Each structure stands twice: as structure tokens, then as C-alpha cells.
Amino acid sequence: MKKLIVLALMVVLITGCGEAKKTSETEENKVYSFTYNNMNFVLGSEFDKSEYGNETSYAEVPSCAGLGVDKTYTYEHYEVTTTPSNDKDIISNIYLTDSDVETKEGIKIGDSLDALTSAYGEEYEKRDNAYTYTLDNTHLEFIVESDTISSITYYIDIE
């Protein structure tokens, strides 16, 4: 009987610990996110347009994953693309459009490859001129031309 009670307590503790790990702070540490003017865009999280202000343009295209309609919201220094998932629009892609914005580590368009590897390290996948860093199912990709960053994109794997 004591073994049964101990086993039941262990199941409750393990389940409880599993739930505790699902906080937004923990999730943000496992995935890439972009912050601008105190607004945090977390890949894979629900996009609520009202939280991010008015976009300068908006476009819809059929989802590549065949899930409905992808929506792209263009703002002054970046673009956010959403993909439908479980009746919500989730942030699937963030594209930085100029050097007026930077990653959390301080890297922006126009910075050098040396600055990139100093900030993010050497643990990247290199394909042609793309340097891609991965956290869980999210990616941060830098296009480097002539040792200078020309493009920065955050994206998530969509199933």
C-alpha cells in the first residue's frame, strides 16, 4: 500500500513539474524571438494584431503547408508572417528589413560576419551564404555577402 501511495505521489510530482515548465518565460528561452519597442514577437506564439500597432501594408497568400492563409504584416523596420494553427494565427516568420532594428544580441543588417560569430558563436549551419542558428524548432538565419550581413530572418518549422 505504501508503494502505491509513493508511486501516486511521484506521478503527481512529475506531472506538476511538467506543467511548471510550460511557462511563457521558459518557452521564450527555448525559441528565438524578436523584440522591438517593448513588443516581443515569439516564434510559434499566437499573433494578436491589436498588440503590435498598425502595419504599413498587409498581404495574404495560400499557406505553403496547405493550412489556409498565411498573412504578412509589414511594419516600418520588419515584417511578421503568420500561419494558421489550431484556429489561431501563429508567428511563423519575422524578417528584419533595415539596420534600424537588431536581434537581442545586438546584431543588425550591415554588421560583419565577425560580429555575428562573436555574438552567436560558431554553432551554425552554413548553406551557401546563409548562416543559420537553431533553437528547438526555431531558426535565426543571416545572409552574409562580402563578410557583411545583408538579411536577417527568424522562422519556425511548421508541421
C-alpha positions in Angstrom: 0.0 0.0 0.0 2.9 2.4 0.9 4.5 1.7 -2.5 1.2 2.6 -4.2 1.0 5.9 -2.3 4.6 6.8 -3.1 4.1 5.9 -6.8 0.9 8.1 -6.9 2.8 11.0 -5.3 5.7 10.6 -7.8 3.2 10.7 -10.7 1.6 13.9 -9.3 5.1 15.5 -8.8 6.3 14.6 -12.2 3.1 15.8 -13.9 3.2 19.0 -11.8 6.8 19.6 -12.8 6.0 19.1 -16.4 3.3 21.7 -16.2 5.5 24.2 -14.5 8.0 24.1 -17.4 5.3 25.3 -19.7 5.5 29.0 -18.6 6.0 31.6 -21.3 9.4 32.6 -19.9 10.6 29.0 -20.3 9.1 28.8 -23.8 10.8 32.1 -24.8 14.2 30.7 -23.7 13.8 27.7 -26.0 12.8 29.6 -29.1 14.0 32.6 -31.0 12.1 35.8 -30.5 12.4 39.4 -31.7 11.8 42.5 -29.5 11.2 46.0 -30.8 9.9 49.0 -28.8 9.0 46.7 -25.8 6.9 44.4 -28.1 8.0 40.8 -28.0 7.4 38.6 -31.1 7.9 34.9 -30.1 8.0 32.4 -32.9 5.2 29.9 -32.6 3.1 32.1 -30.3 -0.4 33.5 -31.2 -0.3 36.8 -33.1 -2.7 39.4 -31.9 -2.6 42.3 -34.4 -4.0 44.7 -31.8 -0.9 44.3 -29.6 1.5 45.4 -32.3 0.0 48.6 -33.8 -0.8 49.5 -37.4 1.0 47.9 -40.2 2.1 49.8 -43.3 0.9 47.0 -45.6 -0.8 43.7 -45.4 -0.9 40.6 -47.7 -2.4 37.2 -47.7 -1.2 34.1 -49.7 -2.3 30.5 -49.5 -0.2 28.7 -46.9 2.7 26.6 -48.2 1.8 24.0 -45.7 -1.8 23.9 -47.1 -3.2 25.0 -43.8 -5.2 28.0 -45.0 -3.9 31.5 -45.5 -0.6 33.0 -44.4 -0.7 36.7 -43.5 2.2 39.1 -43.8 2.1 42.3 -41.8 4.7 44.9 -42.9 5.8 47.4 -40.3 8.4 50.2 -40.6 11.5 48.1 -39.9 10.3 44.5 -40.1 7.7 42.1 -41.4 5.7 39.4 -39.5 4.2 36.4 -41.2 1.6 34.3 -39.5 0.4 30.8 -40.3 -2.9 29.3 -39.2 -2.6 26.6 -36.5 -5.4 25.3 -34.3 -7.8 28.1 -35.3 -5.1 30.7 -34.4 -2.6 32.7 -36.4 0.8 31.9 -35.1 4.0 33.9 -35.8 6.0 31.8 -38.3 8.4 34.3 -39.8 10.0 37.6 -38.8 12.1 39.4 -41.4 14.1 42.5 -40.5 14.1 45.0 -43.3 16.8 47.5 -42.3 19.6 48.3 -40.0 17.4 50.3 -37.6 16.5 47.1 -35.7 18.7 44.4 -34.2 18.5 41.0 -32.7 18.5 40.6 -28.9 22.3 40.0 -29.2 22.7 43.4 -30.9 23.3 42.2 -34.5 21.8 44.1 -37.4 21.9 44.3 -41.1 25.3 45.8 -42.2 27.2 44.2 -39.3 30.2 42.0 -40.1 30.5 38.2 -40.1 33.0 38.6 -37.2 30.4 40.5 -35.2 27.8 37.7 -35.9 30.1 34.9 -34.8 31.2 36.8 -31.8 27.6 37.3 -30.7 26.2 33.9 -31.6 29.2 31.6 -31.8 30.3 29.0 -34.3 27.4 26.6 -33.9 25.6 27.4 -37.1 24.6 25.5 -40.3 26.2 27.2 -43.4 24.5 26.7 -46.7 25.9 29.0 -49.5 25.9 32.4 -47.9 23.3 31.6 -45.2 24.3 31.1 -41.6 21.5 29.5 -39.6 21.3 29.1 -35.9 18.7 26.7 -34.4 16.9 26.6 -31.0 14.5 23.7 -30.8 12.2 24.1 -33.9 13.1 27.8 -34.5 15.8 29.3 -36.6 17.6 32.6 -37.0 19.1 33.0 -40.4 21.7 35.6 -41.5 22.6 36.1 -45.2 26.2 37.3 -45.5 27.6 38.9 -48.6 31.2 40.0 -48.8 31.5 39.4 -45.0 28.6 41.8 -44.3 25.1 40.8 -43.1 22.5 41.7 -45.8 19.4 39.9 -44.4 18.1 38.6 -41.0 15.1 36.2 -40.8 13.6 34.4 -37.9 11.5 31.3 -38.8 9.8 28.3 -37.2 9.4 24.7 -38.6 5.7 24.3 -39.5 4.3 20.8 -39.3 
